[in-house]
Amino acid sequence: MNDQLTEIAAIDLFCGAGGLSLGLKQAGIEIVAGYDLDPACEYPYTQNLKADFVLANVGDVTGEDLLKRWPEGKIRLLAGCAPCQPFSSHRRGADTSDEVNWDLLSHFARLVEESMPHLVTMENVVRLGKMPVFDAFVAKLKQLGFHVEFGTLYGPEFGLPQERRRLVLVASRVGQVQLPVGNKDKKKFKTVKQTIGKLPPLAHGESHATDLLHTARQLSDLNLKRMRASRPGGTWADWPKELLSPCHTRKSGASFKAFYGRMRWDAPSPTITTQSFNFGTGRFGHPEQDRSLTLREAAMLQGFPRTYRFVKKNVRPSMQAVGRLIGNAVPPAFGKAVGIAFRSQVIQSAEASR
């Protein structure tokens, strides 16, 4: 490797609100640009990352487009997290093979071949690792001369206050790179209380005066009663019978006990989803206050700093739109771990070549 090539510059495909880019930036990697087809991603990406945002369908992007953006004299990193809905465990066995998102990983591979970056990283749901489309992606990288490592990372081991498991791949054609290894043991996992415990308290339906992202969804009278009957870490089985819905009493309801639950203060949160502001879609009840999570709390549990901006100042955010950005984001903790691994490899390779 050329001794001058020690700085890494990244382009982020399917960049979303910027979680992966933020983590890479925290690791000391320059963020050049993010690509996404969702216009809602532009404001958070440009405001927080101070990098270019390109509104585009990845199927229309070429390797030449990417090469024009990477600065000369730096190691090129192509990063991305293709939308994961077809591979999600939440689909519960549905046949998703005809969905358009199946093609996105193939486009990622095409762009790697057309632009030949020095480094590649990808993050996605764990289930993708068992799919033929992922096998084909790995085979293509190896055919192009990349050293490839991949595996499952567990969020709390990397300082993420959330029990999220994700498939992470790292690849290099300038030497070997190792998959990051978390250094936090269970006794040091970051908890819900450490993360959101100091935010101003709210009643359901209430908003914070200066941070509209810290707004609690209005609960119905029935759901307010259910919330008050819920205990941290418990289930709807703790409720009196008059609060149960018909689905709770059916045999099939026994496998859905994570719904309508409160989080615990003293543990990481469950996986943050696009509906984490909704009490009925998971264990998204506040541990203490009679309400569901706010968007700000969900973002912080996803690993975003409290100051991260998702909408313009004084604009009331859409729960659905911003909830989607937060739930679909790559937790920055994973991006930071990958960035540190790449920088370590680059430094070692540069020293070995001297």
QUIFENCOR-V259413 format. One record per helix or strand. SS is the DSSP state (A for helix, B for strand). FROM is the first residue (numbers start at 1). LEN is the number of residues. Records with the same first field share a line. If there is no record, write none. Layout:
SS->FROM-LEN, FROM-LEN
This chain:
B->8-6, 30-7, 52-4, 75-6, 119-6, 147-8, 162-1, 165-8, 207-1, 215-1, 232-1, 262-1, 269-1, 285-1, 292-1
A->19-8, 41-9, 58-3, 63-7, 85-3, 89-3, 100-16, 126-5, 132-12, 155-4, 186-3, 192-5, 221-9, 236-3, 241-3, 246-4, 251-6, 279-3, 295-7, 319-10, 332-22
